[in-house]
């Protein structure tokens, strides 16, 4: 049922009206069954609370000042101080909010009484959270939605309009406000989400019983911390339906295994390919399954592929620092590749922080006149951290000192801490929809290989992680030429080899503006390429899917926005474009090589043993 508003603008726009029959869906059919299930749900909630309290009471978990909540309160108090320090500013802020509320209230009363009314413009027109029709049709839920959107917008405006804040504090405040408003959305509560409310009535609360049971299980699985499930983990096993490309582990150090993959072509490129993945999560993001495996695709194009599989560190690795990862990781891999193939030069690929380590290693190699790496490909890699995005929220002297204190005690940073930080970057996609689905609907999330990988977190070795945070995010030493390796300062300008630098357009971790700026710091030729989607989907984009697009352009100079405005768009995956770039550097072929060659024996089948360790 609809009713027309007064056509003040001559548009004839129609707005949904209120259908009293829709109230039936919200009427309790079986009060006794609902009461019993609510009691069961509360019992399961009590079990969840017990699972949370148990390790804290025993001292296994000690919540410290490094908790983001502490920094949130301190940061937002600076915004609050600005607005309450002047009565005129306080009144201005209050008036802005309450006038908006009054407008919503008057429109809601008019709609409820059936009078023609103009609806307030949508502030989040494509917000999937409010897809249910009752967010518009039902006056109660429509009112809640509008109040929420107005309040969220008002809170963000308080941050943006507050004067006297330094850039870092304003960035943190804006980020924390978004986290709070995302958490307080009416979508996230059973009584204020029309879809969940209807489902609760229809099932007499059975959904809440199942949801609270799942909540208790997830806290128990996290050892007292919530391990939010994003997928049905029982449907996946590494080496069985993930990481299936045939190969062997041909060498092992304290911090990594070196994998070489079986060839699938009669001849291969003479120059081997070495892949340096991040140690935050695991390498098999590049080998999820045969249909979207970058590793398998490279093998099928005639590359002899070697991959570094990093150890999931524990207390034994506490003192393994950035230089250890360079020498016992990248340099160890280069030595292994030469033994296995006889080749003294390789093409190298570095992904995310693996790319940052690769860039630092190349700068160090340049000082040593080491030419073992002939070309470098960087995938969503930052070497300059000026525009490093929302992860910088978690990096300042006080927070790093607190993290270092935690790591000194344990020898590592728990993988769950990093996983939470990454999920917070996209809380409206990676946290709250799963809270609603799992704990309010009581539904198990469907199997999804990418989200299984995302949940397969790794720990961070204390010395390595502290070095990374301080030298990259905090001080930006690599871009300044102030990073010290092997007792020497290293400079990106010394890297003269060809570079293929890939950024993804919607990246929350390595924003394209940041990657673009870093491109200008290398001393040799750089091909900057931008691809669609984000940090993972933009990279893992097989050609046969014909998804997204990529942009290529001229020299890396000026601003990213100016480069993008002139860039040439091509449909589909960047993979073939990259392969052509590799072949243009050296397309010499040799007979296909078996893992290890004649010099090295296989230690284990791919994907190896290090990748199997879970936290």
C-alpha positions as CSV (number, residue, x, y, z in Angstrom):
1,X,0.0,0.0,0.0
2,X,1.4,3.4,-0.9
3,X,0.3,7.0,-0.6
4,X,1.5,10.0,-2.5
5,X,3.0,13.1,-1.0
6,X,2.2,16.5,-2.0
7,X,4.0,17.0,-5.3
8,X,5.9,20.1,-4.3
9,X,8.6,19.7,-6.9
10,X,6.5,18.3,-9.7
11,X,8.1,14.9,-9.5
12,X,5.0,12.8,-8.5
13,X,7.3,10.9,-6.1
14,X,5.5,8.1,-4.1
15,X,6.4,7.0,-0.6
16,X,5.5,3.7,1.1
17,X,2.7,3.9,3.6
18,X,2.0,1.9,6.6
19,X,0.0,-1.3,6.3
20,X,-1.6,-2.3,9.6
21,X,-1.7,-5.9,8.5
22,X,2.0,-6.1,8.7
23,X,1.8,-5.8,12.5
24,X,0.7,-9.5,12.6
25,X,4.2,-10.6,11.8
26,X,5.3,-9.0,15.1
27,X,2.7,-10.5,17.3
28,X,3.7,-13.3,19.7
29,X,1.9,-16.5,18.8
30,X,3.1,-18.8,21.6
31,X,4.1,-16.8,24.7
32,X,5.0,-19.9,26.7
33,X,7.4,-21.3,24.1
34,X,9.0,-17.9,23.7
35,X,9.5,-17.5,27.4
36,X,11.1,-20.9,27.7
37,X,13.4,-20.3,24.8
38,X,14.4,-16.8,26.1
39,X,15.3,-18.6,29.4
40,X,17.4,-21.1,27.5
41,X,19.1,-18.3,25.5
42,X,19.9,-16.5,28.8
43,X,21.4,-19.8,30.2
44,X,23.6,-20.1,27.1
45,X,24.6,-16.5,27.4
46,X,25.6,-17.2,31.0
47,X,27.8,-20.1,29.7
48,X,29.4,-17.6,27.3
49,X,30.1,-15.2,30.1
50,X,31.7,-18.0,32.1
51,X,34.0,-18.9,29.2
52,X,35.0,-15.3,29.0
53,X,35.6,-15.0,32.8
54,X,37.4,-18.3,33.4
55,X,40.8,-17.5,31.9
56,X,40.7,-14.0,33.5
57,X,40.0,-15.3,36.9
58,X,42.8,-17.9,36.6
59,X,45.3,-15.3,35.3
60,X,45.7,-16.8,31.9
61,X,44.4,-13.6,30.3
62,X,45.3,-10.2,31.8
63,X,43.6,-7.3,30.0
64,X,46.1,-4.5,29.7
65,X,46.3,-0.9,28.7
66,X,47.0,-2.0,25.1
67,X,43.3,-2.8,24.8
68,X,41.9,-0.6,22.0
69,X,39.1,0.5,24.4
70,X,41.6,2.4,26.5
71,X,42.9,4.4,23.5
72,X,39.4,4.9,22.3
73,X,38.3,6.6,25.5
74,X,41.4,8.8,25.6
75,X,41.1,9.8,22.0
76,X,37.4,10.7,22.1
77,X,37.8,12.6,25.3
78,X,39.9,15.1,23.4
79,X,37.0,15.7,20.9
80,X,34.5,15.9,23.8
81,X,36.8,18.4,25.6
82,X,36.7,20.8,22.5
83,X,32.9,20.8,22.4
84,X,32.2,21.2,26.1
85,X,34.9,23.7,26.8
86,X,32.8,26.5,25.3
87,X,29.1,26.7,26.3
88,X,28.3,28.3,22.9
89,X,29.8,25.3,21.0
90,X,28.0,22.9,23.3
91,X,24.7,24.5,22.6
92,X,25.5,24.6,18.9
93,X,26.2,20.8,18.9
94,X,23.1,20.0,20.9
95,X,20.8,22.2,18.8
96,X,22.0,20.5,15.6
97,X,21.2,17.1,16.9
98,X,17.9,17.9,18.6
99,X,16.6,19.8,15.6
100,X,17.3,16.8,13.5
101,X,15.5,14.6,16.0
102,X,12.5,16.9,16.0
103,X,12.3,16.8,12.2
104,X,12.3,13.0,12.3
105,X,9.6,12.9,15.0
106,X,7.3,15.3,13.1
107,X,7.7,13.3,9.9
108,X,7.1,10.0,11.7
109,X,3.9,11.3,13.4
110,X,2.6,12.6,10.0
111,X,3.3,9.3,8.3
112,X,1.7,7.3,11.1
113,X,-1.5,9.4,10.9
114,X,-1.6,9.0,7.1
115,X,-0.7,12.5,6.2
116,X,1.4,13.3,3.1
117,X,5.0,13.8,4.0
118,X,8.4,14.2,2.4
119,X,10.8,11.6,3.6
120,X,14.3,12.7,4.7
121,X,17.0,12.0,2.1
122,X,18.8,8.7,2.7
123,X,22.3,9.3,4.1
124,X,23.4,5.8,3.3
125,X,21.5,4.9,0.1
126,X,23.3,1.6,-0.6
127,X,23.6,0.4,2.9
128,X,22.9,-3.4,2.9
129,X,22.2,-3.4,6.6
130,X,18.8,-1.7,5.9
131,X,17.7,-3.8,3.0
132,X,14.6,-5.2,4.7
133,X,11.5,-3.3,3.4
134,X,10.2,-2.7,7.0
135,X,13.0,-0.2,7.5
136,X,10.9,2.1,5.3
137,X,7.4,0.7,5.6
138,X,7.1,0.3,9.3
139,X,6.9,3.6,11.2
140,X,8.7,2.3,14.3
141,X,11.7,0.9,12.4
142,X,11.8,3.8,10.0
143,X,12.0,6.1,12.9
144,X,14.8,4.0,14.5
145,X,16.7,4.0,11.2
146,X,16.5,7.8,10.7
147,X,17.5,8.5,14.3
148,X,20.5,6.2,14.0
149,X,21.6,7.7,10.7
150,X,21.3,11.3,11.9
151,X,23.1,10.5,15.1
152,X,25.9,8.7,13.3
153,X,26.3,11.6,10.9
154,X,26.3,14.1,13.8
155,X,29.0,12.2,15.7
156,X,31.2,12.1,12.6
157,X,30.6,15.9,12.2
158,X,31.7,16.5,15.8
159,X,35.1,14.9,14.9
160,X,35.6,16.7,11.6
161,X,34.6,20.1,13.0
162,X,36.6,19.9,16.2
163,X,39.5,22.3,16.1
164,X,43.0,22.0,17.6
165,X,43.3,18.2,17.0
166,X,46.5,16.9,15.5
167,X,46.1,14.9,12.3
168,X,46.8,11.5,14.0
169,X,44.3,12.2,16.8
170,X,41.6,13.3,14.3
171,X,42.2,10.1,12.2
172,X,41.9,7.9,15.3
173,X,38.8,9.7,16.5
174,X,37.1,9.4,13.1
175,X,37.9,5.7,13.0
176,X,36.7,5.0,16.5
177,X,33.4,6.9,15.9
178,X,32.8,4.7,12.9
179,X,33.4,1.6,15.0
180,X,31.0,2.8,17.7
181,X,28.3,3.8,15.3
182,X,28.7,0.5,13.4
183,X,28.3,-1.4,16.7
184,X,25.3,0.6,17.9
185,X,23.3,0.2,14.7
186,X,19.7,-1.0,15.4
187,X,20.4,-3.8,12.9
188,X,22.6,-5.5,15.6
189,X,19.9,-6.0,18.2
190,X,17.1,-8.5,18.2
191,X,14.3,-6.1,19.3
192,X,15.3,-3.3,16.8
193,X,16.0,-5.3,13.7
194,X,12.7,-6.1,12.0
195,X,14.0,-9.2,10.3
196,X,15.4,-10.7,13.5
197,X,12.3,-9.7,15.4
198,X,10.0,-11.5,13.0
199,X,12.3,-14.5,13.0
200,X,12.3,-14.6,16.8
201,X,8.5,-14.5,16.9
202,X,8.2,-17.1,14.1
203,X,10.6,-19.6,15.9
204,X,9.5,-18.6,19.5
205,X,13.0,-17.6,20.2
206,X,14.8,-20.8,19.0
207,X,17.1,-18.7,16.9
208,X,18.4,-16.9,20.1
209,X,18.9,-20.3,21.9
210,X,21.1,-21.5,19.0
211,X,22.9,-18.1,18.7
212,X,23.8,-17.9,22.3
213,X,25.1,-21.5,22.2
214,X,27.2,-20.6,19.2
215,X,28.5,-17.5,21.1
216,X,29.6,-19.7,24.1
217,X,31.3,-22.1,21.7
218,X,33.2,-19.3,19.9
219,X,34.5,-17.8,23.2
220,X,35.6,-21.2,24.3
221,X,37.4,-21.8,21.0
222,X,39.2,-18.5,21.4
223,X,40.4,-19.4,24.9
224,X,38.4,-16.6,26.5
225,X,38.4,-14.2,23.6
226,X,35.7,-14.2,21.0
227,X,36.8,-16.0,17.8
228,X,34.0,-14.9,15.5
229,X,33.4,-17.6,12.9
230,X,33.1,-16.3,9.3
231,X,32.7,-19.7,7.7
232,X,32.0,-23.4,8.4
233,X,35.6,-24.4,9.2
234,X,34.8,-28.1,9.2
235,X,34.4,-28.0,5.4
236,X,38.1,-27.1,4.8
237,X,41.5,-28.8,5.3
238,X,44.8,-27.6,4.0
239,X,46.3,-30.0,1.5
240,X,42.9,-31.7,1.0
241,X,40.7,-29.0,-0.6
242,X,43.0,-26.0,-0.1
243,X,46.7,-25.5,-1.3
244,X,46.5,-28.3,-3.8
245,X,49.1,-27.4,-6.4
246,X,51.6,-30.4,-6.5
247,X,55.1,-29.6,-5.2
248,X,57.7,-30.4,-2.5
249,X,59.3,-28.8,0.5
250,X,63.0,-28.8,-0.5
251,X,64.5,-26.8,2.3
252,X,63.7,-25.6,5.8
253,X,65.1,-23.0,8.2
254,X,63.9,-21.9,11.7
255,X,61.5,-19.4,10.2
256,X,60.4,-20.8,6.8
257,X,60.1,-23.7,4.4
258,X,60.9,-23.4,0.8
259,X,58.4,-25.0,-1.6
260,X,59.1,-25.8,-5.2
261,X,56.2,-26.8,-7.4
262,X,56.0,-29.5,-10.0
263,X,56.1,-28.3,-13.6
264,X,53.1,-28.7,-15.9
265,X,54.8,-27.7,-19.1
266,X,57.6,-29.3,-21.1
267,X,59.7,-26.2,-21.0
268,X,59.9,-23.4,-18.5
269,X,61.3,-19.9,-18.3
270,X,65.0,-20.1,-17.5
271,X,64.7,-17.5,-14.8
272,X,62.8,-19.0,-11.7
273,X,60.1,-17.2,-9.8
274,X,60.4,-16.6,-6.1
275,X,57.2,-15.6,-4.2
276,X,57.6,-13.8,-0.8
277,X,54.1,-13.9,0.9
278,X,53.2,-12.0,4.1
279,X,53.8,-13.7,7.4
280,X,50.5,-12.2,8.6
281,X,48.2,-15.0,7.6
282,X,49.5,-17.8,5.3
283,X,50.8,-18.2,1.8
284,X,47.9,-20.3,0.5
285,X,45.8,-17.3,-0.3
286,X,47.8,-17.6,-3.5
287,X,46.8,-21.3,-3.8
288,X,43.2,-21.6,-2.4
289,X,42.0,-24.0,-5.1
290,X,43.0,-24.9,-8.6
291,X,40.4,-22.5,-10.1
292,X,41.8,-19.4,-8.5
293,X,45.4,-20.3,-7.6
294,X,47.9,-17.7,-8.7
295,X,50.6,-20.3,-8.0
296,X,49.1,-22.9,-10.3
297,X,48.5,-20.3,-13.0
298,X,52.1,-19.3,-12.9
299,X,53.2,-22.9,-13.1
300,X,50.9,-23.4,-16.1
301,X,52.5,-20.4,-17.8
302,X,55.9,-22.0,-17.6
303,X,57.3,-20.5,-14.4
304,X,59.5,-22.6,-12.0
305,X,57.7,-21.4,-8.9
306,X,59.3,-21.3,-5.4
307,X,57.3,-20.0,-2.4
308,X,58.4,-19.1,1.1
309,X,56.1,-20.6,3.7
310,X,56.7,-18.8,6.9
311,X,56.7,-20.5,10.3
312,X,53.9,-19.7,12.7
313,X,56.2,-18.3,15.4
314,X,56.2,-19.1,19.1
315,X,58.3,-18.1,22.1
316,X,61.4,-19.7,20.5
317,X,61.3,-17.1,17.7
318,X,61.0,-14.1,20.0
319,X,64.3,-12.6,18.9
320,X,63.9,-13.3,15.2
321,X,63.9,-9.8,13.8
322,X,63.5,-8.1,10.4
323,X,67.1,-9.0,9.5
324,X,66.5,-12.6,10.5
325,X,63.6,-12.8,8.1
326,X,65.7,-11.3,5.4
327,X,68.7,-13.7,5.8
328,X,66.8,-16.8,6.9
329,X,63.9,-16.2,4.7
330,X,64.7,-14.4,1.4
331,X,68.4,-15.0,1.2
332,X,67.9,-18.6,2.3
333,X,65.3,-19.0,-0.5
334,X,67.7,-17.5,-3.1
335,X,70.5,-20.0,-2.0
336,X,68.0,-22.9,-2.2
337,X,66.8,-21.8,-5.7
338,X,70.3,-21.7,-7.0
339,X,71.1,-25.2,-5.6
340,X,67.9,-26.6,-7.1
341,X,68.1,-25.0,-10.6
342,X,71.7,-23.7,-11.0
343,X,70.3,-20.2,-11.8
344,X,71.9,-17.2,-10.1
345,X,69.1,-14.8,-10.9
346,X,65.4,-14.9,-10.2
347,X,62.2,-12.9,-10.7
348,X,60.8,-12.1,-7.3
349,X,57.2,-11.4,-6.2
350,X,56.4,-9.8,-2.8
351,X,52.9,-9.6,-1.4
352,X,51.9,-7.0,1.3
353,X,54.4,-7.0,4.1
354,X,56.3,-9.7,2.2
355,X,56.8,-7.1,-0.4
356,X,58.0,-4.5,2.1
357,X,60.6,-7.0,3.3
358,X,61.6,-7.8,-0.3
359,X,62.1,-4.1,-1.0
360,X,64.2,-3.6,2.1
361,X,66.2,-6.7,1.1
362,X,66.7,-5.4,-2.4
363,X,68.0,-2.1,-1.0
364,X,70.4,-4.0,1.2
365,X,71.5,-6.2,-1.8
366,X,72.2,-3.1,-3.8
367,X,74.7,-2.0,-1.1
368,X,76.3,-5.5,-1.3
369,X,76.4,-5.5,-5.2
370,X,74.2,-8.6,-4.9
371,X,72.3,-9.0,-8.2
372,X,70.5,-12.3,-7.5
373,X,67.1,-10.7,-8.0
374,X,66.7,-9.5,-11.6
375,X,63.1,-8.1,-11.4
376,X,60.7,-7.4,-8.6
377,X,56.9,-7.5,-8.5
378,X,55.2,-5.9,-5.6
379,X,51.5,-6.8,-4.8
380,X,49.7,-4.3,-2.6
381,X,53.0,-3.4,-1.0
382,X,53.8,-0.2,0.9
383,X,57.3,1.1,1.1
384,X,56.2,4.6,2.1
385,X,53.7,4.7,5.0
386,X,52.6,8.4,4.8
387,X,49.2,7.4,3.5
388,X,49.0,4.0,5.1
389,X,45.2,4.2,5.9
390,X,43.3,3.2,9.0
391,X,45.9,0.7,10.3
392,X,47.9,3.8,11.4
393,X,45.2,4.3,14.0
394,X,46.8,1.5,16.0
395,X,50.4,2.9,15.7
396,X,51.8,5.6,18.0
397,X,54.5,5.6,20.6
398,X,52.2,4.8,23.5
399,X,50.4,1.9,21.7
400,X,53.6,0.4,20.3
401,X,55.2,0.5,23.8
402,X,52.2,-1.4,25.2
403,X,52.3,-4.0,22.4
404,X,56.0,-4.4,23.0
405,X,55.4,-5.0,26.7
406,X,52.9,-7.7,25.8
407,X,55.2,-9.3,23.3
408,X,58.2,-9.3,25.6
409,X,56.2,-11.4,28.1
410,X,54.9,-13.9,25.5
411,X,57.6,-13.7,22.8
412,X,55.1,-13.0,20.1
413,X,51.9,-11.1,19.3
414,X,48.8,-13.3,19.2
415,X,47.4,-13.7,15.8
416,X,43.9,-12.9,17.1
417,X,45.1,-9.3,17.8
418,X,46.1,-8.7,14.2
419,X,42.9,-10.4,12.9
420,X,40.8,-8.2,15.0
421,X,42.6,-5.1,13.8
422,X,42.1,-6.1,10.1
423,X,38.5,-7.0,10.7
424,X,37.9,-3.6,12.3
425,X,39.0,-1.9,9.1
426,X,35.8,-3.3,7.5
427,X,33.6,-3.9,10.6
428,X,30.3,-3.4,8.7
429,X,31.3,-6.3,6.4
430,X,33.5,-8.6,8.5
431,X,32.2,-8.2,12.1
432,X,28.6,-7.1,12.5
433,X,26.9,-9.1,9.7
434,X,28.4,-12.2,11.3
435,X,27.3,-11.2,14.8
436,X,23.7,-10.8,13.5
437,X,23.8,-14.0,11.4
438,X,25.5,-16.2,14.0
439,X,24.3,-15.0,17.4
440,X,20.9,-13.5,16.6
441,X,19.7,-15.7,13.7
442,X,21.6,-18.7,15.2
443,X,22.7,-19.8,11.7
444,X,26.1,-21.4,10.9
445,X,27.8,-19.3,8.2
446,X,28.2,-21.0,4.8
447,X,31.6,-22.5,3.7
448,X,33.8,-19.9,2.0
449,X,37.5,-20.7,1.4
450,X,38.6,-17.1,1.4
451,X,37.1,-16.5,4.8
452,X,38.6,-19.7,6.1
453,X,42.0,-18.4,5.1
454,X,41.2,-15.1,6.7
455,X,40.5,-16.8,10.0
456,X,43.7,-18.9,9.8
457,X,45.7,-16.3,11.7
458,X,49.4,-16.4,12.6
459,X,51.4,-15.1,15.5
460,X,54.0,-12.3,15.0
461,X,57.6,-12.9,16.3
462,X,58.2,-10.1,18.9
463,X,61.4,-8.6,17.5
464,X,60.3,-8.7,13.9
465,X,56.9,-7.2,14.6
466,X,58.3,-4.4,16.8
467,X,60.9,-3.6,14.1
468,X,58.2,-3.4,11.4
469,X,55.8,-1.2,13.4
470,X,58.6,1.2,14.5
471,X,60.6,1.5,11.2
472,X,57.6,1.4,8.8
473,X,54.4,2.7,10.3
474,X,55.8,4.9,13.0
475,X,59.0,6.4,11.6
476,X,58.6,5.6,7.9
477,X,62.4,4.9,7.9
478,X,62.5,2.8,4.7
479,X,61.2,5.6,2.5
480,X,63.5,8.1,4.2
481,X,66.6,6.0,3.6
482,X,67.0,5.7,7.4
483,X,66.3,2.0,7.8
484,X,69.4,0.1,9.1
485,X,70.2,-3.5,7.9
486,X,73.4,-5.3,8.5
487,X,74.7,-2.2,10.2
488,X,74.2,0.0,7.1
489,X,71.5,2.5,6.1
490,X,69.7,1.3,3.0
491,X,68.0,3.4,0.3
492,X,65.2,2.4,-2.1
493,X,66.9,4.7,-4.7
494,X,69.7,2.1,-5.0
495,X,67.2,-0.4,-6.4
496,X,67.8,-0.2,-10.2
497,X,66.1,-3.4,-11.4
498,X,62.7,-3.3,-13.2
499,X,59.7,-3.1,-10.8
500,X,56.1,-4.0,-11.5
501,X,54.1,-2.3,-8.7
502,X,50.4,-3.4,-8.3
503,X,47.9,-1.6,-6.2
504,X,44.2,-2.3,-5.7
505,X,41.6,0.4,-6.0
506,X,39.6,-0.4,-2.8
507,X,42.4,-1.4,-0.6
508,X,42.0,-0.7,3.1
509,X,45.4,-2.0,4.1
510,X,47.7,-0.7,1.4
511,X,45.7,2.2,-0.1
512,X,46.5,2.9,-3.8
513,X,47.6,6.4,-3.0
514,X,50.2,5.0,-0.6
515,X,51.5,2.4,-3.1
516,X,51.7,5.0,-5.9
517,X,53.8,7.3,-3.7
518,X,56.1,4.5,-2.9
519,X,56.6,3.8,-6.6
520,X,58.5,7.1,-7.0
521,X,61.1,6.1,-4.5
522,X,62.7,3.3,-6.5
523,X,65.9,4.1,-8.5
524,X,65.0,2.1,-11.7
525,X,62.0,1.8,-14.1
526,X,58.6,1.2,-12.4
527,X,55.4,0.0,-14.1
528,X,52.6,1.0,-11.8
529,X,49.4,-0.9,-12.3
530,X,46.0,-0.4,-10.6
531,X,43.5,-3.2,-10.4
532,X,39.8,-3.2,-9.3
533,X,38.5,-4.5,-5.9
534,X,40.5,-4.8,-2.7
535,X,43.6,-6.2,-1.0
536,X,42.7,-9.8,-1.6
537,X,40.1,-10.1,-4.4
538,X,42.0,-7.6,-6.6
539,X,45.1,-9.8,-6.4
540,X,43.5,-13.2,-6.5
541,X,41.6,-12.6,-9.8
542,X,42.0,-15.5,-12.3
543,X,41.7,-14.5,-16.0
544,X,39.0,-16.9,-16.8
545,X,36.6,-15.2,-14.4
546,X,36.7,-11.9,-16.3
547,X,36.1,-10.0,-13.1
548,X,37.2,-6.4,-12.4
549,X,39.6,-4.5,-14.5
550,X,43.1,-2.9,-14.4
551,X,44.6,0.4,-15.3
552,X,48.0,1.2,-16.8
553,X,49.5,4.6,-17.5
554,X,52.5,6.7,-18.0
555,X,55.4,7.4,-15.6
556,X,54.9,7.5,-11.9
557,X,54.9,11.2,-11.2
558,X,52.6,13.8,-9.7
559,X,49.5,12.8,-7.7
560,X,47.8,9.5,-7.9
561,X,44.5,11.1,-8.9
562,X,46.1,12.8,-11.9
563,X,47.7,9.5,-13.0
564,X,44.4,7.7,-12.6
565,X,42.5,10.3,-14.6
566,X,44.8,9.6,-17.6
567,X,45.2,5.9,-17.2
568,X,44.0,3.3,-19.7
569,X,41.5,0.8,-18.5
570,X,41.6,-2.8,-19.6
571,X,38.9,-5.4,-18.7
572,X,39.7,-8.6,-16.8
573,X,42.6,-9.8,-14.7
574,X,46.1,-8.2,-14.5
575,X,47.7,-11.7,-14.5
576,X,48.3,-11.9,-18.3
577,X,49.6,-8.3,-18.4
578,X,52.1,-9.1,-15.6
579,X,53.2,-12.4,-17.4
580,X,53.9,-10.4,-20.6
581,X,55.9,-7.9,-18.5
582,X,58.0,-10.8,-17.1
583,X,58.6,-12.4,-20.5
584,X,59.6,-9.0,-22.0
585,X,62.5,-9.0,-19.5
586,X,63.8,-12.5,-20.3
587,X,61.8,-15.1,-22.2
588,X,64.6,-17.8,-22.5
589,X,63.3,-21.3,-22.0
590,X,64.9,-24.5,-20.6
591,X,63.5,-28.0,-20.0
592,X,61.1,-28.3,-17.1
593,X,62.7,-28.8,-13.7
594,X,61.7,-31.3,-11.0
595,X,61.6,-30.0,-7.4
596,X,65.0,-30.0,-5.8
597,X,66.8,-30.9,-9.0
598,X,69.7,-33.2,-8.5
599,X,71.1,-31.4,-5.5
600,X,68.2,-31.3,-3.0
601,X,65.9,-34.1,-1.7
602,X,62.3,-33.5,-0.9
603,X,61.5,-33.0,2.8
604,X,57.8,-33.2,2.5
605,X,55.0,-32.8,0.0
606,X,53.5,-29.3,-0.6
607,X,52.0,-27.4,1.2
608,X,54.5,-28.4,3.9
609,X,54.3,-28.6,7.6
610,X,54.7,-25.0,8.8
611,X,51.4,-23.9,7.2
612,X,49.5,-26.5,9.2
613,X,50.2,-24.9,12.6
614,X,47.1,-23.1,13.9
615,X,46.7,-20.8,16.9
